[in-house]
Structure formats: C-alpha cells, structure tokens
Amino acid sequence: MYDDLSIEVVAEGIETCAERDTLVSLGCDKLQGYLFAKPARGFPAVAWDENGSKACEGAREEFLAAPASGSER
C-alpha cells in the first residue's frame, strides 16, 4: 500500500492475537506490544572515561551530567 513512498507502518500496543491478525491483514509492516513482550527494565548505564575505557558503574550520574564530546560517548 505504501510501497511507492517507502513508508513502513508501525502498529503499537498490540495485546491480542485478533489485533495482530487484523493489522497483518491490513498490511502493517511492524508490530509491537504486550502480545510480544512486556516492558522490561531498561539497559544498564555505561559510562566511559576520558580514555574511552569503561568507567565504574557508580559513574552514571557524572556521565549523564557531562557534555558529550567527540567519540568518547
């Protein structure tokens, strides 16, 4: 349906098989929601020191507060 425009349709919040089947039959390209996976804990924070090495886990706040610079982040 959207091939001429190179658009992918993403449907969010899919909770039942009936919703999935309907959206697939309508041509949705990508689906996400509780049917596939429940929300999980986020990725762990990773901080890098000025040499590009992984810093200790307790450095999360400092990493988030520091301005990004170059390829160190």
C-alpha positions as CSV (number, residue, x, y, z in Angstrom):
1,M,0.0,0.0,0.0
2,Y,2.8,2.5,0.9
3,D,5.5,0.9,-1.3
4,D,5.6,3.9,-3.7
5,L,6.5,6.2,-0.8
6,S,8.9,3.8,1.0
7,I,7.0,4.1,4.2
8,E,6.8,1.4,6.9
9,V,3.7,1.2,9.1
10,V,4.3,0.5,12.8
11,A,1.4,-0.5,15.0
12,E,1.9,-0.1,18.7
13,G,0.0,-1.5,21.7
14,I,-0.9,-4.9,20.3
15,E,-2.4,-7.0,23.1
16,T,-4.4,-9.8,21.4
17,C,-3.9,-12.3,18.5
18,A,-7.1,-10.8,16.9
19,E,-5.5,-7.3,16.8
20,R,-2.3,-8.8,15.4
21,D,-4.1,-10.8,12.7
22,T,-6.2,-7.7,11.7
23,L,-3.2,-5.4,11.4
24,V,-1.2,-8.0,9.4
25,S,-4.1,-8.4,7.0
26,L,-4.2,-4.6,6.6
27,G,-0.6,-4.6,5.6
28,C,1.2,-3.3,8.8
29,D,4.9,-3.8,8.4
30,K,5.9,-3.9,12.1
31,L,4.0,-4.6,15.3
32,Q,4.9,-4.2,19.0
33,G,3.0,-4.5,22.3
34,Y,2.2,-6.7,25.2
35,L,1.4,-9.7,23.0
36,F,5.1,-9.9,22.0
37,A,6.8,-8.7,25.2
38,K,6.1,-6.9,28.4
39,P,8.1,-3.8,29.2
40,A,11.4,-4.7,30.9
41,R,14.0,-2.9,32.9
42,G,16.0,-0.5,30.8
43,F,19.5,-1.0,29.6
44,P,22.2,-0.5,32.2
45,A,24.0,2.8,32.1
46,V,27.5,2.7,30.7
47,A,30.0,5.4,31.4
48,W,33.3,6.0,29.6
49,D,36.3,7.8,31.0
50,E,38.4,10.3,29.0
51,N,40.5,7.5,27.5
52,G,37.5,5.7,26.1
53,S,37.6,2.9,28.8
54,K,34.5,1.8,30.6
55,A,34.3,3.6,34.0
56,C,32.8,2.2,37.2
57,E,29.1,1.6,37.5
58,G,28.7,4.4,40.0
59,A,29.7,7.0,37.4
60,R,26.2,7.0,35.9
61,E,25.2,10.5,37.2
62,E,28.5,12.0,36.2
63,F,28.2,10.5,32.7
64,L,24.7,11.8,32.3
65,A,25.6,15.3,33.5
66,A,28.8,15.6,31.4
67,P,28.5,17.2,28.0
68,A,29.1,14.8,25.1
69,S,32.3,15.3,23.3
70,G,33.6,13.6,20.2
71,S,33.7,9.8,20.0
72,E,34.2,9.2,23.7
73,R,30.5,8.6,24.2
